[in-house]
Amino acid sequence: MAIDPRLRALARRLIELSASLTGTTIGVATREPAVALSFDDGPDPEWTPRFAELLEAHGARGTFFLVGKSAAAHPELLERLAEGGHALANHTWDHPSLPTLRGRYRRTQLRWCRQALGRHDSGLFRPPYGHQTLLSQLDATLLGYRVVTWNAIAEDWLADPPEQLVARVERRLGPGSIVLFHDRLYTTIDPAFSDRTPTLEAVEMLLARHAGRYRFVTVPELLRLGPARKWHHYQRPDLDWLHRLS
């Protein structure tokens, strides 16, 4: 039996309304030709400066969602990113899948990372692996964070060539997009995937290809260009996959 198009439209509208109230930021509604490139899992003394230098060479700025334990070990990298005009954001203390933790320890993970970021904390948070429940999102909100995920993703945690990474991003790229890359892999199923060269080349390719079309700004800058686009981002972990990580 076919569903009445009016009921389908109503259901869609109700979902959109609920997302505007309780959803996660995935982008910005704007006509401005601006895109935010974001990078998870750093900082890393080898790779993070190379990504920052690449962005700056193209007049771009990025948003780095940092793991607090690494940030505390490399405070000089936080200063380097901040001096380059990049935004720094919370990605927990040591990158757990938050739905696997009790609420008190989830909040502790965010607080420890906040302390590591110090004055550089932008007030943005991204859950590791994208794993999130309504309760874990609420924990971040109660601590004063805006939860930010993405609407375009490179899937750069495998050994795919840069052309393939760019193609994935370009399928969803548009004004107000938030793009996910990784300047480091805090955990991986294969140590060989830790090489960030393909991602670095993909970012360079994307910046060069779209230099005349988009401005590449930080997420905080993007959020000033229009209202946040929100959607329900709830993803539970695959425990077997988590156990394979190292």
FENJOMO-V601438 format. One record per helix or strand. SS is the DSSP state (A for helix, B for strand). FROM is the first residue (numbers start at 0). TO is the last residue. Records with the same first field share a line. If there is no record, write none. Layout:
SS->FROM-TO + FROM-TO
This chain:
A->4-21 + 47-56 + 67-72 + 74-82 + 97-99 + 102-119 + 127-129 + 133-141 + 161-169 + 190-193 + 196-208 + 218-222 + 238-243
B->23-27 + 33-39 + 62-65 + 86-89 + 120-124 + 131-131 + 145-147 + 151-152 + 176-181 + 214-216 + 227-230 + 234-234
